[in-house]
Amino acid sequence: MNNIPSVDLHDFISEDPNRKQKFVDAIGKAYEDIGFVALKGHFLDDDLVENLYNEVKNFFDLPVATKQKYEIPEIAGQRGYVSFGKESAKGKKEGDLKEFWHFGQYVDENEKKKYGYPDNVNVEELPNFNAVGKEAYKMLEKTAKYVLRALALHLGLEETYFDKYIHNGNSILRPIHYPPIKEEPKEAVRAAAHGDINLITLLMGAQGRGLQVQNHKGEWLDAIAEPDELMINVGDMLSRHTNNKLKSTIHRVVNPPKELWGTSRYSIPFFMHPVSDMKLDVLNNCVDENNPKQFEDITAGEFLTERLIELGLIKK
């Protein structure tokens, strides 16, 4: 496959069974072929998107010393600010040319002990930042739920199979700022080639060139969404759970041409994670003589910890 297919969530949530099945077939085929789709019909309205980008830009424009007040090393970057160059792709020594923020799951006070999630970090200087971030988180989580319902049907599972695993799941909304490049990078790029850890990723801000996806031939394709589309890809957890039937595709964010080095790039991925005790054991109906079981049994929490160590966010 040499391009990213586009699908419309309105088809899936319509009352028309033919439109619904068309969506299931299209997204299932795309995720088996290349692991990415561009999605229209999500639950983010234009005002929310505009407000979120304004708040994100306002935060990253704050002085470095102010931003660093919100960097909390003891929670391994799970909430709040992560400064420039701290994260690197698996197997890479060079830090990516980015800084970012993490909004995490919102659980009721009486459920906090059960899940053990850190509190979200409140930015005192920007009174609307946290409220807008929470609203975007909820709308992206809602969108992801319906995408996973479609994938459950494609896999021959109950439509709501994933619902219990993603309710209060360990999902992360990550606004990213790729600052202007001031000097020739030796090895680093804005985001080195990698696969995502989670079930699926919903990406805002893929309208310009930069994001590239690797197809099965090893070729790099530009992944450019329309203004009203989210780019959604399969993560390693879902790939593992489906015995690689659904593909977690390697992707990267390349540095812009030299004439655009003076510009910032912003993107906002939502990493849909399940609860930590979800078993990622290979699904029985994804194993046969031609595709034997490829992965050992593991929980989502165990897998996440392994990967955060590899990324340098948790120190051994």
Long-range contacts (C-beta under 8 A, 24 or more apart in sequence): 1-30, 1-33, 1-34, 1-215, 1-216, 2-215, 2-219, 2-221, 3-221, 4-30, 4-34, 4-36, 4-37, 4-38, 4-213, 4-221, 4-223, 4-231, 5-29, 5-30, 5-34, 5-37, 5-38, 6-37, 6-38, 6-39, 6-40, 6-226, 6-229, 7-37, 7-38, 7-39, 7-40, 8-39, 8-40, 8-41, 9-39, 9-40, 9-41, 9-42, 9-143, 9-146, 9-147, 10-40, 10-41, 11-41, 12-146, 12-149, 12-150, 13-41, 13-146, 23-150, 24-150, 24-153, 24-154, 25-154, 27-147, 27-150, 27-151, 27-154, 28-150, 28-151, 28-154, 28-155, 28-246, 31-151, 31-154, 31-234, 31-246, 31-247, 32-245, 32-246, 32-247, 33-216, 33-247, 34-213, 34-215, 34-216, 34-247, 34-249, 35-213, 35-233, 35-234, 35-239, 35-246, 35-247, 35-248, 35-249, 36-213, 36-223, 36-231, 36-232, 36-233, 36-234, 36-249, 36-251, 37-231, 37-232, 37-233, 38-223, 38-225, 38-226, 38-229, 38-230, 38-231, 38-232, 39-143, 39-147, 39-202, 39-229, 39-230, 39-231, 39-232, 40-226, 40-228, 40-229, 42-139, 42-140, 42-143, 42-202, 42-230, 43-139, 43-140, 43-142, 43-143, 44-136, 44-139, 44-140, 44-143, 44-204, 44-230, 48-132, 48-135, 48-136, 48-139, 49-136, 49-204, 51-128, 51-132, 52-132, 52-133, 52-136, 52-175, 52-204, 52-268, 53-205, 53-266, 53-268, 55-126, 55-128, 55-129, 55-132, 55-133, 56-101, 56-175, 56-177, 56-266, 56-268, 57-266, 58-126, 58-129, 59-101, 59-123, 59-126, 59-129, 59-175, 60-99, 60-175, 60-177, 60-179, 60-264, 60-266, 62-125, 66-125, 67-99, 70-101, 70-121, 70-123, 72-118, 72-121, 75-118, 76-308, 76-313, 76-314, 77-102, 77-313, 78-102, 78-104, 78-117, 78-118, 78-172, 79-103, 79-104, 79-118, 79-119, 79-120, 79-121, 80-121, 81-121, 82-313, 84-179, 85-188, 86-312, 86-313, 87-311, 87-312, 87-313, 88-192, 88-311, 88-312, 89-191, 89-192, 89-193, 89-194, 89-311, 90-194, 90-307, 90-310, 90-311, 91-310, 92-192, 93-187, 94-186, 94-187, 94-188, 94-192, 95-188, 96-188, 96-189, 96-190, 96-191, 96-192, 97-178, 97-179, 97-181, 97-185, 97-188, 97-189, 97-190, 97-255, 98-176, 98-177, 98-178, 98-179, 98-190, 98-191, 99-176, 99-177, 99-179, 100-174, 100-175, 100-176, 100-177, 101-174, 101-175, 102-172, 102-173, 102-174, 103-130, 103-133, 103-134, 103-137, 103-172, 103-173, 103-174, 104-170, 104-171, 104-172, 104-173, 105-168, 105-169, 105-170, 105-171, 106-134, 106-137, 106-138, 107-168, 111-168, 115-168, 115-170, 115-275, 117-170, 133-173, 133-175, 136-173, 136-268, 137-171, 137-173, 137-270, 140-173, 140-202, 140-270, 141-166, 141-171, 141-270, 141-272, 143-202, 143-230, 144-171, 144-199, 144-200, 144-202, 144-270, 144-272, 147-200, 147-202, 147-232, 148-199, 148-200, 148-272, 151-200, 151-238, 151-246, 155-242, 155-245, 155-246, 155-283, 155-285, 155-286, 156-285, 157-283, 157-285, 162-199, 162-274, 165-274, 165-275, 165-278, 165-300, 166-199, 166-272, 166-273, 166-274, 166-275, 167-275, 168-275, 169-272, 169-273, 169-274, 169-275, 170-273, 170-274, 170-275, 170-276, 170-300, 170-301, 170-304, 171-198, 171-270, 171-271, 171-272, 171-273, 172-270, 172-271, 172-273, 173-268, 173-269, 173-270, 173-271, 174-268, 174-269, 174-270, 174-271, 175-266, 175-268, 176-266, 176-267, 176-268, 176-269, 177-264, 177-265, 177-266, 178-210, 178-253, 178-264, 178-265, 178-266, 178-267, 179-264, 180-261, 180-262, 180-263, 180-264, 181-255, 181-256, 181-261, 181-262, 182-261, 185-255, 189-252, 189-253, 189-254, 189-255, 190-253, 190-254, 190-255, 190-265, 191-252, 191-253, 192-252, 193-250, 193-251, 193-252, 194-250, 194-251, 194-252, 195-235, 195-236, 195-239, 195-248, 195-249, 195-250, 195-251, 196-233, 196-234, 196-235, 196-236, 196-248, 196-271, 197-235, 197-236, 197-237, 197-271, 197-273, 197-303, 197-304, 197-307, 198-235, 198-236, 198-237, 198-238, 198-271, 198-272, 198-273, 199-234, 199-235, 199-237, 199-238, 199-241, 199-272, 199-273, 199-274, 200-232, 200-233, 200-234, 200-235, 200-238, 200-272, 201-232, 201-233, 201-235, 201-269, 201-270, 201-271, 201-272, 202-230, 202-231, 202-232, 202-269, 202-270, 202-272, 203-230, 203-231, 203-232, 203-233, 203-267, 203-268, 203-269, 203-270, 204-230, 204-267, 204-268, 204-269, 204-270, 205-265, 205-266, 205-267, 205-268, 206-230, 206-231, 206-267, 208-265, 209-256, 210-253, 210-254, 210-256, 210-265, 211-251, 211-252, 211-253, 211-267, 212-251, 212-252, 212-253, 212-254, 213-249, 213-250, 213-251, 214-249, 214-250, 214-251, 214-252, 215-249, 220-252, 223-251, 235-271, 235-272, 236-303, 236-307, 237-273, 237-274, 237-280, 237-300, 237-303, 240-280, 240-282, 240-295, 240-298, 240-303, 241-280, 241-281, 241-282, 241-283, 241-286, 242-282, 242-283, 242-286, 243-282, 243-283, 243-286, 243-287, 243-291, 243-293, 243-294, 243-295, 244-291, 244-294, 245-286, 245-291, 273-300, 273-304, 274-300, 275-300, 276-300, 276-301, 276-304, 277-301
